[in-house]
């Protein structure tokens, strides 16, 4: 699973400038009154029917550009970000919203993205000052000492959106900073150097931080105007651009074989004139990713220093780049904005080099069919695709470029789930969902496990079996489930209930049709298979022909035999481990409860032979 939050933070931090500035006093009413006066007064603020602003943005790593925002009374918004190497735009026309990503693909806003729109409109209307203009709740939290100032702190919660904390300077009654947490990332935005724009105060400089100063963003006001004439057409979605891809020899589809390893789909991708590179197809990836070392070897120029987040609780550095030509099967994409991230730490867990990731860049351009049974994907030209099969069509929404569906766990716990073919697990339930329904206490049995590895590091959790998960009309009994306890990263999201991964998806032929907002499921011969943990209780890695133990489940056959983290697997059933792929070894350790596997283990320089009787752990 992979996600990038940078542009979201930039837009969230900058679009709200027009609406925030003052407060102070002993009571909430007095604070709001003084804040209103400091901003320019009630009459001037209520007279704002439109606004336009432009900021210069500077990002670590030499990346810079501009961000423009527009507002038109009562509920139209538009934002444009131009970082030179990538450009994006988003808007809300009063009824629905849209976003155009860095690759020119246009989609409708949904879910938590619309919550962000509600927040922007609320503050553009100064709803926290004039409740008759927009619904919300304003609370006075008292005084808080921060950075040498004893601030008045307000908690403002627009209807249907997340709260925002406003820190009001008691000397100026202007807002010095705000703290927001729209989902998994808390952002602090500092406002300084206020300017008088047509009698209204606006910050002249803005500093945005998500916790690590290495990735802080700075913005400086270039231009602002209130009540400029703005056409309604400014907020309408643009017409789709001409396709930026070409099928070879006039084809309208292309079929690509893949290798399925640990439920991950590996496909060959050619960048410019490179050799075929090993990429993972990941519907949980918001855009293409190239391994940093691979990008260097290909001579690709990277810019900027961004913060990448994923399944793990940590973060990684990411850089922007442009792929001049990307070929997948018999289709060529002319140009694609991408991200460079080091993926080398994943290689040892996969047992083969992961040189890149493709996701939304393919799913947004084509209808994508994943045939797990025959291990092949097919990319279709959307205009020529017509489905005539007997599968079930399930509505999807796209949030942060990821497909989401409604699903029901145990017949009663309904939620919004990511469909993630890049996740090796079957079902992962996120921490807030687990806590809300007290699922750990309600589970008959749980086992502490290493649940996975992704951008941001390892993911720990408790393995259990839920009674069922219902996807459309399909009911899958007793899915192997990870109950997350993560306090950061994607698995701590309050907006998403969980993740449906490859362990469930491989029971179907899956067709992603983003253009028609649907996913089609056709059950295959593996529909009734039972997914299990490694029956030895081992999580293995492979580096330089050495197969090592990375995690051991307590009470498992491996744990009871004294195998521990750091031990080396020398041979499996008499065959040297170096002559076997990690995939082959894992399949042997999943061959069935009651089977015996003979291992030779090297521990602290001493070898010993162990016969493990495999068992179903949960």
Buried (B, 14 or more C-beta within 10 A) or exposed (E): BBBBBBBBBBBBBBBBBBBBBBBBBEEBEBBBBBBBEBBBEBEBBBBBBBBBBBBBBBBBBEBBBBBBBBBBBEBBBBBBBBBEBBBBBBBBBBEEBBBBBBBBBBBBBBBBBBBBBBBBBBBBBBBBBBEEBBEBEBEBBEEEEEEEBEBBBBBBBBEEBBBBBBBBBBEBBBBBBBBBBBBBBEBBBBBEEBEEBBEBBBBBBBBBBBBEEEBBBBBBBEEBEBEEEBEEEEBEBEEEEEBBBBBEEEBEBBBBEBEBBBBBBBBBBBBEEBEEBBBBBBBBBBBBBBBBBBBEEBEBEBBBBBBBBBBBBEBBBBBBBBBEBBBBBBBBBEBBBBBBBBBBBBBBBBBBBBBBBBBBBBBBBBBBBBBBBEBBBBBBBBEEBEBEEEBBBBEBBBBBBBBBBBBBBEEEBEBBBBBBBBBBBBBBBBBBBBBEBEBEEEBEEBBBBBBBBBBBBBBBBBBBBBBBBBBBEBEBEEBBBBBBBBEBBBBBBBBBBBBBBBBBBBBBBBBBBBBBBBBBBBBBEEEEEEBBBBBBBBBBBBEEEBBBBBBBBEEBBBBEBEBBEEBBBBBBEEEEBEEBBBBBBBEBBBEEEEBEBEBBBBBEEEEBEBEBBBBEBB
